[in-house]
Amino acid sequence: IYYFAKDNLKFQRLEKQFKDKKQWIEGVPKLKTIAQIFKERGGYEILGSVKGAEMVGWKYEGPYDDLPAQKEPGGYPFIDDELKAKNASAANQHCVIDPGKDNIGNDIVVAGEGTGIVHMAPGCGDIDHKIGKKLGLVNLAPLDDESKFIDKYGWLEGKTATDPNTTKAIIDDLKDRGFLVYAEEYPHVYPHCWRSGDELVFRLVEEWYINMDWRGKIKKIVDDIEWIPEWGKDREHEWLDNMGDWMISKKRFWGLALPIWTFEDDSFYVVGSKEELKELAVEGWDEFEGHTPHRPWIDNVKIKHPESGLIGKRILDVGNPWLDAGIVPFSTLGYTTDKEYWKEWFPGDFVTECFPGQFRNWFYSLLAMSAELEETAPFKTLLGHGLVKDETGRDMHKSWGNAIWFDEAAEKMGVDVMRWMYATQNIEHNLRFGYGHADDVRKKLIQLWNSYSFYATYAAVDCFSPKDRTLNTSDLTILDKWILSKMHTLIKESTVAFDAFRVDKFMRLFERFLDDLSNWYIRRNRRRFWKAEDDLDKQTAYQTLYEVLFTTIRLLAPCLPFVTEEIYQNLVRSSIDDTPESIHLCDFPVADDAYIDEALMLQVDALRRVVEQSRSARNKANLKIRQPLAKLCFAIEDDSVAAFIEENSKVILDELNVKVLERVADSKELVEYNVKPNLPLLGEQYGKQLQEIRKAIAAMDVNEIVHSLKSGYCVTINLDGESIDLHKEAFLIDTKSVAGFTSELDGEIAVGLTTEMTPELISEGMVRDLIRHVQIMRKNANFAVEDRIIINGLIDGPLGDALEKYTEFFCSETLTIEMSGKVEKGEFESTFEINDQTLTLSIERKNTQKG
């Protein structure tokens, strides 16, 4: 007669895993149902059913009750004296039990897989051990530290549990004695060593613990610490509330030897110092003296118990490494030898480590030691960060082939790229580390280097030196004032971020500033550096850019020490002799509020938004920036910002290659709105009234709806005398360009570019395209930025006609001093196409002085 859960007879075991091939092993066939197994052996007959609760208490015999260990009173090899006194052994405790529920309320044994009846082995599994402890079952721990069966296990003694031959021998034995119904390969999650891949087994061993009934002392000091992120404090309290006693021993050879000596009466003694050990030692001191307190030397020392007089030897265990790590604030600062010196440095200002791993290890150990010794927090601020994963979010493992070694990463992506990746990471999230992410970061690093390189290149050409120069605010342009205002704002915000140990916040601030510097200030000021006149305006541009670069790299140096050092040596040390030897010896920048102009930053930022939205509008209409357009219209409610944009219209016209800038009264002149009700949301809130609401919205003026929502008001509709207020989330709003424009709307700013093309605009666009190709030729020929050139080659047809109108502009942009219609091969030649017209041109340098 066989007993099993009723639902299991025809249950399709692991059907989904087999079908999806998830957590499945290749080559393992689909599992059979219990019914199929019985049918293959001649069929079966159902005799009846019984409730599981009725089976509790049933006694049975086990297949290996003949082994001596099974009959040992109190268990084996760890004997429970109370159970021994009751003559309880594994063999006479066989009975059906109800193991109950787990810590979240789920049944420990459920119907479905297998028979629904599970054998409990308290000495061979964590859950089984807990249940056995609760129910008073003996423990059998059959394996030694090499996973081999120990004595009193009969023919199994000396065999390795994880050896397939051992598995086969057990299966054959059960089959020969008629206990085995069916054997199969069954895929399931099983622990393996993450380094070697070897199977792991559960062993019941004796360990040493610190009784933690004094955890309240630790909880008292947790709140005295600044936790970053803030929820770290709650996580630590949760751990302290629910933790068990502190296991401090490890079954290893290497490590700090635990100073615990045991004696034949089962007592133990903890030695408090090397001096005390010497005083108590009765054997082995000579072999130990002169060595650190590690194995094997410490194992030679035997001591005499100061009270009982018994001779004892040290336990073989070493200490948990976190036990040792927790005492660092005391052991390294002379706590026991120079208390005054220790007081100068304790508590520490800052501690950081991976939070998921350390809130119950190092952080906890530090807190515990300090709470016991001084009843005070061992540090002021704790920053706990996330984990480092691979680019897909998986753990990195050598065996998986996704591990990236430091030396390899440093060589391939660069150490400052790595630092940038780590520094910008939100500490609460795991870092996905890999070469794809590194490529994105490298672009930002190149942007920083190019900003410095721009200054270095043109300063060398013009022999500019910042030595003995200072900025005069009366000489500054609007953009100079703007970037200096941004810079001093960055200094203030950076100081706050660094003081709060939030390097990630600083790096995000810096990245935005770098975009302002590179993509706006330098790009908009290029002509000030390019021009031939070495006037005050040019000198001011150089000095401003120098001040900004020098300040920026000092802010950045703690995060990117190598590239900032390289820039510092070339930017500062090569120009000014009496400067610190290294950037890391320079003072951290201090903000000057006199340079910060909030209104100016708001205005320039709005102007930039007009430009960026207009570029987006161009892209939407597939209009390249080289193609001039007739007019740009913009709508903005803030009159002061609008006035600033109009005053600086030349910047926008130049950036966007547009002829005229015009402010319009309302965004609806540029953008049309399409407003629809958010049906899922409204249906959930108003149910049967939805159709009436749809009709009411359709009857309303679209622009009035948008204006109300943009102004922060709700939209009110009336249904049979009932007023319903609809907020922004109740609507789905799309925009499209008004006829004749390509438009964009972002917040309070709307822009629209006219799309009509005139012959004049087309001609200028062709010339600008030609300029681009010549500039590419200059770059590919490795000409210097100041080199003047001669262009050889015939430019006729529509492009030739267009060039006649814009010859002066073309020559100025390309530094061309002569254009020859001859087909001569200069220093560099290229063939390209513009508006279906193919050209072959060559360029060569003309030996003339700049200016």
NUTORNU-506150 format. One record per residue (C-alpha): x negated, y negated, z. Coordinates in steps of 0.001 Angstrom, whole numbers, plus 500000, padded with zeros to 6 digits. Example, Ala and Ser with C-alpha at 12.3 -4.5 7.8 and 13.67 -1.06 7.14 Angstrom:
<nodes>
((487700; 504500; 507800))
((486330; 501060; 507140))
</nodes>
This chain:
<nodes>
((500000; 500000; 500000))
((498681; 496594; 498970))
((499747; 493276; 500452))
((499542; 489953; 498630))
((501453; 486687; 498312))
((504676; 487252; 496366))
((503998; 484338; 494008))
((500613; 485773; 493060))
((501779; 488947; 491317))
((502187; 487373; 487881))
((500402; 484092; 488549))
((498191; 482971; 485620))
((494957; 482397; 487489))
((492800; 479402; 486457))
((494801; 479135; 483235))
((494259; 475371; 482814))
((490506; 475616; 483489))
((490202; 478379; 480896))
((492254; 476471; 478334))
((490427; 473152; 478834))
((487060; 474903; 479318))
((486414; 472648; 482304))
((484551; 474152; 485268))
((484365; 477289; 483154))
((481344; 479435; 482329))
((480712; 480385; 478732))
((481255; 484081; 478120))
((483624; 484631; 481043))
((486968; 485957; 479710))
((490398; 484782; 480771))
((491357; 486107; 484195))
((493962; 488849; 484435))
((497044; 488623; 486623))
((497399; 491027; 489566))
((500248; 492683; 487661))
((497983; 493297; 484658))
((495297; 494808; 486891))
((497777; 497261; 488436))
((499301; 498155; 485056))
((495864; 499059; 483699))
((495559; 501498; 486623))
((498847; 503316; 486080))
((501397; 500713; 487117))
((502875; 499650; 490432))
((506068; 499736; 492498))
((507289; 496890; 494700))
((508302; 498434; 498021))
((509538; 495243; 499648))
((508482; 491901; 501067))
((507563; 490557; 504489))
((507082; 487019; 505741))
((503531; 485980; 506409))
((504407; 484876; 509918))
((505508; 488445; 510699))
((502095; 489772; 509688))
((500209; 487607; 512204))
((498607; 489894; 514792))
((498461; 492997; 512581))
((495266; 494936; 513266))
((493148; 496469; 510528))
((489807; 498182; 509913))
((487041; 496522; 507905))
((485006; 498191; 505128))
((481709; 497683; 506976))
((482712; 498365; 510573))
((480115; 501164; 510599))
((477247; 498633; 510613))
((475709; 498166; 514098))
((476089; 494352; 513998))
((479869; 494730; 513639))
((480057; 496433; 517033))
((477833; 494018; 518980))
((479853; 492444; 521848))
((479867; 488637; 521615))
((478573; 488571; 518014))
((475131; 488855; 516461))
((472427; 487500; 516505))
((473935; 484527; 518397))
((475812; 485945; 521362))
((478790; 484190; 522943))
((478641; 485211; 526609))
((482341; 484618; 527234))
((483346; 486814; 524294))
((480736; 489391; 525322))
((482318; 489569; 528759))
((485615; 490378; 527031))
((483834; 493055; 524954))
((484941; 491220; 521803))
((483153; 492329; 518643))
((483698; 491781; 514919))
((485036; 495322; 514544))
((487690; 495051; 517281))
((488770; 491495; 516364))
((490082; 492387; 512880))
((493635; 491032; 512727))
((495848; 488824; 510579))
((495825; 485164; 511683))
((497370; 481915; 510584))
((494387; 479542; 510089))
((496694; 476488; 510092))
((496103; 473239; 508235))
((493083; 471142; 507344))
((492392; 467638; 508661))
((494733; 466004; 506127))
((497649; 468360; 506740))
((497279; 470833; 503857))
((497493; 474611; 504385))
((494021; 476154; 504488))
((495221; 479294; 502693))
((497781; 478864; 499895))
((499526; 481037; 497345))
((498166; 481083; 493811))
((494628; 482347; 493419))
((493678; 485861; 494536))
((495951; 487725; 496926))
((496859; 484857; 499239))
((495175; 486759; 502088))
((491670; 485549; 502902))
((488983; 487206; 505055))
((487493; 484895; 507676))
((483716; 485054; 508258))
((482979; 482538; 511052))
((479212; 483009; 510729))
((479135; 482502; 506972))
((481125; 479383; 506132))
((481883; 475940; 507489))
((485703; 476138; 507432))
((485627; 479733; 508671))
((483307; 478731; 511519))
((485622; 475944; 512674))
((488645; 478255; 512607))
((486710; 481005; 514401))
((485629; 478555; 517092))
((489226; 477433; 517575))
((490588; 480989; 517745))
((487760; 482548; 519786))
((486293; 484801; 517085))
((482757; 486166; 517271))
((480084; 484997; 514852))
((478083; 487294; 512612))
((475123; 485538; 510971))
((473590; 488241; 508747))
((470853; 486257; 506944))
((467400; 485018; 507847))
((465760; 481827; 506559))
((464850; 483589; 503289))
((468450; 484650; 502668))
((467651; 488261; 503530))
((469831; 490536; 505640))
((468477; 490973; 509171))
((468326; 494057; 511367))
((471494; 495898; 512441))
((472905; 495620; 508919))
((472012; 499182; 507961))
((471069; 499803; 504349))
((471410; 496066; 503566))
((468512; 495071; 505850))
((465765; 493256; 503924))
((467847; 492734; 500777))
((468285; 489187; 499427))
((471913; 488041; 499455))
((471591; 485977; 496251))
((469866; 488768; 494300))
((472203; 490150; 491590))
((470944; 493640; 492444))
((472256; 493205; 495990))
((475644; 492124; 494637))
((475753; 495191; 492383))
((474769; 497486; 495247))
((477619; 496183; 497432))
((480154; 496512; 494597))
((478984; 500055; 493866))
((479200; 500961; 497566))
((482762; 499661; 497869))
((483728; 501502; 494691))
((482171; 504779; 495813))
((484034; 504661; 499134))
((487375; 503856; 497481))
((487735; 500299; 498829))
((487434; 498432; 495520))
((490471; 497918; 493288))
((488948; 495610; 490699))
((485774; 493545; 490143))
((485572; 490543; 487808))
((483535; 487476; 486961))
((485296; 484538; 488590))
((484213; 480920; 487877))
((484222; 478689; 490916))
((482322; 475727; 492341))
((479312; 476966; 494288))
((476494; 475015; 495959))
((473074; 475015; 494299))
((469790; 473325; 495119))
((469718; 470080; 493140))
((465962; 470453; 492618))
((465460; 474123; 491744))
((468985; 475116; 490756))
((468848; 478124; 493122))
((472040; 479315; 494796))
((472484; 478189; 498392))
((473942; 480227; 501239))
((475561; 479170; 504499))
((473559; 480155; 507572))
((474590; 479859; 511184))
((471595; 478492; 513092))
((470952; 476848; 516425))
((470213; 473121; 516281))
((469537; 470378; 518806))
((472022; 467573; 519346))
((472266; 464320; 521274))
((475582; 464078; 523099))
((477210; 460920; 521719))
((479724; 460213; 524463))
((477917; 456839; 524809))
((478886; 455671; 521301))
((480791; 452756; 522849))
((477433; 451051; 523479))
((476742; 451181; 519736))
((480171; 449860; 518803))
((479629; 446821; 521018))
((476648; 445614; 518952))
((478077; 446340; 515479))
((480112; 443132; 515502))
((477011; 441051; 516314))
((475616; 441768; 512840))
((476420; 439986; 509570))
((477475; 442783; 507228))
((477131; 442344; 503453))
((479611; 443270; 502092))
((481952; 442478; 504991))
((483789; 445798; 504804))
((480540; 447509; 505823))
((481309; 446668; 509440))
((484658; 448479; 509301))
((483005; 451455; 507612))
((480409; 451690; 510396))
((483099; 451465; 513086))
((485077; 454197; 511312))
((481994; 456439; 511313))
((481306; 455801; 514985))
((484936; 456529; 515870))
((484986; 459878; 514081))
((481422; 461199; 514238))
((480443; 464243; 516254))
((477307; 464702; 518300))
((474047; 463690; 516628))
((472090; 466608; 515188))
((468420; 465676; 515510))
((466594; 468894; 514494))
((465441; 470323; 511172))
((464179; 473807; 510302))
((461037; 472553; 508570))
((457276; 472552; 509019))
((456519; 468985; 507983))
((457953; 466191; 510060))
((457711; 464637; 513483))
((457654; 467487; 516006))
((460485; 467294; 518528))
((458964; 466946; 522047))
((461219; 469628; 523521))
((459808; 472601; 525461))
((461977; 475597; 526395))
((461569; 478114; 529208))
((462555; 481703; 529959))
((465469; 480591; 532158))
((467004; 478859; 529089))
((466176; 475418; 530493))
((464417; 472752; 528430))
((462279; 469708; 529118))
((461745; 466584; 526966))
((458222; 465166; 527188))
((458243; 461365; 527120))
((454684; 460485; 526070))
((451302; 461813; 525055))
((450024; 461028; 528539))
((452792; 463069; 530141))
((452126; 465947; 527761))
((448460; 465989; 528794))
((449456; 466003; 532456))
((451887; 468928; 532018))
((449751; 470956; 529598))
((448424; 474290; 530841))
((447256; 475660; 527501))
((446334; 474423; 523990))
((445514; 470793; 524825))
((441965; 471057; 523474))
((443246; 472287; 520104))
((445776; 469435; 519981))
((443643; 466517; 521212))
((442551; 464221; 518409))
((445471; 465163; 516150))
((448794; 463514; 515463))
((451868; 465078; 517130))
((452598; 467350; 514180))
((452556; 471035; 513512))
((450543; 473232; 513796))
((448459; 471501; 516506))
((451344; 470489; 518758))
((452653; 474079; 518694))
((449546; 475257; 520573))
((450406; 473261; 523686))
((452210; 475046; 526509))
((453427; 473159; 529582))
((454449; 473852; 533154))
((457956; 472689; 534030))
((457584; 469930; 536663))
((460444; 471363; 538755))
((460711; 475112; 538163))
((457025; 475717; 537532))
((457854; 477993; 534583))
((455572; 478001; 531546))
((457258; 476921; 528307))
((456441; 476418; 524651))
((457638; 473849; 522168))
((460621; 474603; 519923))
((459583; 475070; 516273))
((462040; 472453; 514968))
((460947; 469054; 513722))
((463010; 465917; 514042))
((465579; 464652; 511610))
((463735; 461929; 509644))
((466416; 459350; 510500))
((465735; 459900; 514188))
((462155; 458804; 513561))
((463193; 455963; 511228))
((465561; 454505; 513798))
((462781; 453788; 516277))
((460752; 451659; 513822))
((461769; 448261; 515311))
((460206; 449413; 518571))
((457372; 451776; 517650))
((455739; 449456; 515094))
((455930; 446260; 517162))
((454300; 447384; 520392))
((457486; 447774; 522418))
((455785; 449917; 525070))
((452369; 448205; 524980))
((452975; 444474; 524313))
((456549; 443489; 525143))
((455927; 439747; 524645))
((454687; 440320; 521096))
((457695; 442571; 520420))
((460069; 439808; 521578))
((458596; 437417; 519009))
((459721; 439643; 516135))
((462855; 441357; 517444))
((465558; 441500; 516185))
((464765; 441691; 512485))
((466295; 439129; 510134))
((467301; 441479; 507366))
((467755; 445164; 506563))
((468851; 446602; 503219))
((469446; 450077; 501848))
((472038; 452057; 499916))
((475257; 451833; 501921))
((476946; 455127; 500879))
((473950; 457110; 502100))
((472739; 455088; 505055))
((475742; 453893; 507057))
((475620; 457255; 508846))
((471855; 457762; 508632))
((469314; 454944; 508890))
((471724; 452120; 509775))
((473340; 454325; 512402))
((469982; 455478; 513746))
((468694; 451911; 514089))
((471876; 450868; 515872))
((471818; 453842; 518217))
((468194; 453371; 519280))
((468610; 449648; 519873))
((471903; 450046; 521712))
((470345; 452550; 524120))
((467038; 450743; 524679))
((468132; 447078; 524699))
((471932; 446997; 524278))
((471475; 444534; 521415))
((471564; 444648; 517612))
((468202; 445543; 516002))
((468745; 443153; 513051))
((470768; 440050; 512219))
((471911; 440793; 508670))
((472518; 444086; 506870))
((472990; 444345; 503116))
((474274; 447687; 501893))
((474242; 448183; 498135))
((475722; 450775; 495802))
((474013; 453712; 494107))
((471933; 453894; 490924))
((473590; 456104; 488314))
((472864; 456796; 484659))
((474521; 454753; 481913))
((477621; 456965; 481931))
((478053; 456744; 485698))
((476670; 460236; 486475))
((474094; 460970; 489133))
((470563; 461241; 487770))
((468979; 464686; 487978))
((465864; 466082; 486369))
((467682; 469335; 485655))
((470411; 467454; 483796))
((467893; 465635; 481631))
((469249; 462198; 482509))
((466655; 461147; 485076))
((464574; 458069; 484210))
((461195; 457879; 485937))
((459867; 454522; 487071))
((456645; 454627; 485040))
((458574; 455489; 481898))
((461122; 452725; 482471))
((458455; 450161; 483360))
((456587; 450934; 480142))
((459619; 451101; 477870))
((461878; 448332; 479176))
((459507; 446187; 481241))
((459414; 445624; 484981))
((461074; 442203; 484889))
((463888; 443578; 482752))
((464377; 446240; 485425))
((464320; 443582; 488147))
((466857; 441478; 486229))
((469169; 444490; 485976))
((468956; 445176; 489696))
((469165; 441515; 490723))
((472338; 440768; 488738))
((474167; 443874; 489930))
((477134; 443293; 492223))
((475921; 445019; 495370))
((479330; 446619; 496003))
((479262; 448518; 492711))
((477024; 451303; 491473))
((474352; 450271; 488965))
((474540; 452083; 485645))
((470865; 452175; 484759))
((469643; 452918; 481247))
((467983; 451634; 478117))
((471190; 450372; 476497))
((471857; 448037; 479414))
((468175; 447101; 479409))
((468391; 445945; 475794))
((471157; 443511; 476727))
((469126; 442160; 479644))
((465999; 441862; 477497))
((467865; 439437; 475223))
((468399; 437139; 478212))
((464746; 437418; 479184))
((463779; 436516; 475619))
((466154; 433549; 475820))
((464260; 432324; 478901))
((460902; 432875; 477212))
((462047; 431131; 474031))
((463139; 428102; 476057))
((459633; 427877; 477499))
((458067; 428674; 474117))
((459977; 425837; 472467))
((458472; 423348; 474904))
((454986; 424886; 474710))
((454942; 424909; 470910))
((455939; 421289; 470354))
((454062; 419955; 473390))
((450893; 421486; 471905))
((451587; 419908; 468515))
((452130; 416480; 470102))
((449363; 416911; 472725))
((451885; 416161; 475463))
((450816; 416631; 479079))
((453081; 416218; 482128))
((450122; 415189; 484271))
((450668; 411906; 486178))
((454137; 411496; 484616))
((457471; 411041; 486376))
((461022; 410686; 485134))
((462539; 407226; 484947))
((466326; 407492; 485223))
((466813; 404413; 483045))
((465150; 406245; 480141))
((467356; 409337; 480338))
((469937; 410189; 477688))
((473365; 411569; 478555))
((472140; 415098; 477892))
((469046; 414524; 480052))
((471271; 413399; 482923))
((473615; 416311; 482321))
((470934; 419031; 482411))
((469272; 417448; 485462))
((472653; 417323; 487190))
((473184; 420985; 486320))
((469690; 421812; 487570))
((470101; 420134; 490964))
((473523; 421755; 491326))
((471852; 425082; 490603))
((469244; 424381; 493311))
((471983; 423743; 495889))
((474011; 426796; 494906))
((470887; 428962; 494695))
((469814; 427955; 498172))
((473204; 428991; 499526))
((473050; 432307; 497642))
((469503; 433122; 498789))
((470281; 432147; 502389))
((473217; 434573; 502249))
((470966; 437301; 500764))
((473139; 437402; 497630))
((470581; 437546; 494846))
((473287; 438823; 492497))
((475257; 435591; 492923))
((472132; 433534; 492259))
((471367; 435482; 489082))
((474863; 434913; 487723))
((474470; 431183; 488427))
((471090; 431226; 486707))
((472423; 433026; 483627))
((475077; 430332; 483166))
((472429; 427634; 483603))
((470137; 429362; 481094))
((472962; 429266; 478569))
((473398; 425534; 479227))
((469669; 424936; 478846))
((469029; 427068; 475779))
((472248; 426912; 473813))
((473101; 423292; 474486))
((470375; 421069; 475922))
((467438; 422360; 473865))
((469453; 422949; 470718))
((471062; 419522; 470868))
((467708; 417839; 471507))
((465617; 419554; 468858))
((465372; 416464; 466685))
((463940; 414469; 469591))
((461010; 416901; 469635))
((460766; 417248; 465873))
((460655; 413581; 464971))
((457344; 412060; 463904))
((457535; 409029; 466200))
((455794; 409575; 469526))
((458086; 407111; 471274))
((459489; 406793; 474817))
((462569; 408859; 473938))
((460399; 411776; 472817))
((458174; 411515; 475908))
((461289; 411503; 478123))
((462631; 414618; 476367))
((459352; 416442; 476997))
((459177; 415371; 480634))
((462813; 416316; 481280))
((462375; 419759; 479750))
((459136; 420248; 481695))
((460822; 419371; 484996))
((463719; 421691; 484250))
((461496; 424614; 483250))
((459158; 424175; 486243))
((462078; 423994; 488652))
((463860; 426933; 487050))
((460913; 429316; 487249))
((460373; 428433; 490916))
((464001; 429338; 491620))
((463608; 432530; 489636))
((460180; 433616; 490886))
((461429; 435786; 493807))
((463495; 437828; 491337))
((461235; 437901; 488257))
((457695; 437499; 489623))
((455735; 438458; 486522))
((457296; 436474; 483683))
((457636; 433388; 485909))
((453943; 433681; 486837))
((452994; 433887; 483159))
((455087; 430826; 482311))
((453722; 428938; 485332))
((450097; 429524; 484371))
((450705; 428252; 480819))
((453239; 425540; 481625))
((451780; 424017; 484791))
((448293; 425271; 485632))
((446943; 424669; 482129))
((448109; 421020; 482285))
((447681; 419976; 485917))
((444540; 420988; 487831))
((445517; 420358; 491434))
((448497; 422722; 491505))
((448808; 425927; 493569))
((446999; 428915; 492135))
((450215; 430900; 491741))
((453884; 430092; 491373))
((454446; 432213; 494459))
((452476; 429648; 496467))
((454668; 426747; 495288))
((457398; 425206; 497437))
((460974; 426231; 496756))
((462841; 423393; 494971))
((464985; 420990; 497006))
((468134; 419488; 495480))
((468422; 415715; 495019))
((472081; 414640; 495204))
((471239; 411427; 493379))
((470921; 413450; 490156))
((474241; 415288; 490550))
((477053; 413703; 488522))
((480236; 415781; 488759))
((482182; 413623; 486305))
((479449; 413833; 483678))
((479216; 417610; 484022))
((482989; 417894; 483629))
((482910; 415730; 480521))
((479999; 417459; 478805))
((481401; 420880; 479662))
((484713; 419860; 478076))
((482855; 418671; 474985))
((481103; 422044; 474809))
((484451; 423811; 475078))
((485713; 421802; 472102))
((482669; 422952; 470136))
((482934; 426594; 471216))
((486678; 426774; 470547))
((486132; 425180; 467158))
((483482; 427758; 466303))
((485987; 430439; 467244))
((488562; 428787; 464992))
((486018; 428783; 462140))
((485301; 432480; 462630))
((488999; 433255; 462670))
((489371; 431622; 459255))
((486062; 433108; 458002))
((484596; 429622; 457473))
((480810; 429674; 457961))
((479260; 426832; 459936))
((477184; 425842; 456883))
((480390; 424925; 455060))
((481358; 421302; 455873))
((484992; 420623; 456753))
((486929; 417380; 456481))
((488386; 416937; 459961))
((488544; 418301; 463501))
((491534; 417416; 465659))
((491698; 417993; 469394))
((494321; 417589; 472100))
((493549; 417085; 475783))
((495579; 415411; 478529))
((492702; 413896; 480547))
((492128; 410446; 479015))
((488677; 409962; 480549))
((487447; 413277; 479172))
((489046; 412513; 475792))
((487321; 409109; 475719))
((483945; 410759; 476457))
((484495; 413265; 473658))
((485312; 410435; 471221))
((482295; 408390; 472358))
((480083; 411387; 471624))
((481845; 412450; 468455))
((478535; 412547; 466563))
((477472; 415543; 468668))
((480615; 417472; 467786))
((480535; 416514; 464121))
((476916; 417585; 463875))
((477467; 420853; 465776))
((480493; 421848; 463733))
((479517; 420347; 460364))
((482705; 418263; 460247))
((483191; 414767; 458801))
((485840; 413234; 461079))
((486975; 413781; 464706))
((490503; 412789; 465723))
((492497; 413085; 468950))
((496142; 414082; 468567))
((498892; 413435; 471070))
((500019; 417019; 471658))
((498677; 420509; 471124))
((501841; 421423; 469212))
((500444; 419401; 466290))
((497724; 422058; 466021))
((499219; 425192; 467514))
((502587; 426852; 467123))
((503931; 429007; 469939))
((505769; 432273; 469717))
((507478; 432977; 473049))
((509045; 436318; 473896))
((510530; 437641; 477124))
((508439; 440192; 479033))
((511072; 442913; 478716))
((509579; 445572; 481042))
((509172; 443050; 483840))
((512540; 441347; 483350))
((514328; 444677; 482912))
((512950; 445894; 486218))
((513973; 442669; 488009))
((517324; 441868; 486426))
((518609; 445148; 484927))
((521971; 444598; 483244))
((521381; 440843; 482891))
((518411; 441447; 480567))
((520315; 440999; 477313))
((521840; 437695; 478449))
((518394; 436478; 479558))
((516990; 437370; 476112))
((519692; 435338; 474402))
((519146; 432372; 476714))
((515376; 432350; 476090))
((515893; 432643; 472318))
((518153; 429555; 472414))
((515566; 427398; 474227))
((512978; 425064; 472697))
((509688; 426968; 472562))
((507553; 423877; 473206))
((509604; 422965; 476285))
((509049; 426444; 477718))
((505295; 426209; 477148))
((505084; 422667; 478519))
((506928; 423657; 481718))
((504737; 426698; 482279))
((501491; 424799; 481540))
((502557; 422114; 484008))
((502958; 424742; 486731))
((506744; 424732; 486753))
((509160; 427607; 486244))
((511761; 427867; 483477))
((515359; 427797; 484722))
((518239; 429410; 482828))
((521934; 429540; 483729))
((524006; 432693; 483388))
((527670; 432206; 484187))
((526905; 429591; 486827))
((523963; 431525; 488291))
((520529; 429856; 488076))
((517563; 432132; 487420))
((513994; 430833; 487736))
((511526; 432523; 485393))
((507809; 432174; 486033))
((504817; 432544; 483706))
((504644; 436331; 484003))
((508198; 436595; 482635))
((507003; 435453; 479180))
((504675; 436754; 476477))
((503173; 433765; 474672))
((501291; 434048; 471369))
((499836; 431201; 469339))
((499189; 430638; 465660))
((497662; 427788; 463721))
((499812; 425073; 462227))
((499780; 425095; 458407))
((496589; 423473; 457020))
((494585; 424162; 460214))
((492651; 426929; 461834))
((493239; 426379; 465544))
((492372; 427612; 469030))
((493932; 426937; 472421))
((492175; 427550; 475730))
((493710; 426145; 478874))
((494190; 422403; 478530))
((492143; 421955; 475349))
((493456; 422643; 471828))
((491410; 422226; 468644))
((492253; 422460; 464961))
((490014; 422317; 461865))
((491419; 421397; 458477))
((490920; 424162; 455930))
((491372; 422275; 452634))
((488191; 422270; 450497))
((487152; 419406; 448199))
((484415; 419655; 445501))
((482184; 417408; 447655))
((482526; 419695; 450686))
((481778; 422780; 448568))
((478632; 421130; 447109))
((477289; 420213; 450532))
((477993; 423738; 451759))
((475916; 425158; 448913))
((472970; 422873; 449811))
((473169; 423871; 453463))
((473110; 427511; 452393))
((469967; 426776; 450365))
((468392; 425135; 453436))
((469028; 428304; 455423))
((467289; 430475; 452822))
((464259; 428167; 452672))
((463990; 428173; 456464))
((464001; 431986; 456396))
((461218; 431879; 453790))
((459170; 429574; 456036))
((459588; 431950; 458956))
((458725; 435065; 456940))
((455657; 433297; 455541))
((454499; 432536; 459111))
((454250; 428811; 458397))
((453789; 426524; 461409))
((456787; 424435; 462426))
((455005; 421230; 461387))
((453826; 422468; 457955))
((455022; 420413; 454980))
((455808; 422483; 451889))
((456117; 422451; 448109))
((458972; 424436; 446513))
((458414; 426037; 443087))
((461233; 427349; 440938))
((464128; 426271; 438765))
((467294; 425217; 440586))
((469965; 424489; 437970))
((473662; 425042; 437434))
((476230; 424155; 440154))
((473585; 424455; 442868))
((471265; 422103; 440985))
((474075; 419568; 440624))
((474839; 419814; 444343))
((471148; 419439; 445241))
((470886; 416169; 443281))
((473481; 414634; 445639))
((471757; 415796; 448817))
((468039; 415854; 447924))
((466937; 413617; 450799))
((468894; 415637; 453355))
((467509; 418914; 451967))
((463888; 417736; 452035))
((464208; 416371; 455566))
((465625; 419631; 456927))
((463041; 421876; 455236))
((459987; 419524; 455493))
((459716; 419613; 451708))
((457535; 416923; 450116))
((457659; 418119; 446530))
((459984; 420243; 444369))
((458555; 421697; 441188))
((460721; 423213; 438497))
((457793; 425373; 437416))
((457955; 429081; 437939))
((454743; 429456; 439953))
((453933; 432017; 442604))
((453105; 430123; 445794))
((452158; 431558; 449166))
((455523; 433241; 449616))
((458274; 434159; 447159))
((461880; 435237; 447635))
((464958; 435998; 445520))
((468442; 435387; 446902))
((471996; 434551; 445857))
((474214; 431538; 446624))
((477789; 431380; 445338))
((477109; 434021; 442656))
((474000; 432118; 441471))
((470672; 434020; 441725))
((467507; 432051; 442542))
((463821; 432972; 442715))
((461759; 430384; 444609))
((458255; 430268; 446047))
((456839; 427994; 448751))
((453341; 426815; 449628))
((451899; 424523; 452250))
((450727; 420996; 451478))
((447652; 419877; 453427))
((448956; 416666; 454899))
((448876; 415244; 458411))
((452086; 415106; 460426))
((453687; 411723; 460169))
</nodes>
